[in-house]
Amino acid sequence: KTKYKEASSVDVEDIKENEADCSLPQISLRAIQNATDNFSEENQLGEGGYGPVYK
């Protein structure tokens, strides 16, 4: 069984260590606009739970 620390006992250093393990790529808005032809309807695949989905 997994043990969890209480929220009050979480150490900032533990959080910093875990951030390195969970990094995601950062993509600029300009790159996304270029890839989707500025969010063109022609590139829209459909709608997801958070909004339009583009190819």
C-alpha angles and dihedrals in degrees: 000000000000117000119213127202118239112256092247092057099052111123120221089226090057089054092049091051092051093048090065090055094050103045119147127198115263114223121191122235089240091057091050092048090051093047094050096038088249092315093306116189087231089066096045112110097185144289126302132189090274099040140280121359119215133195 
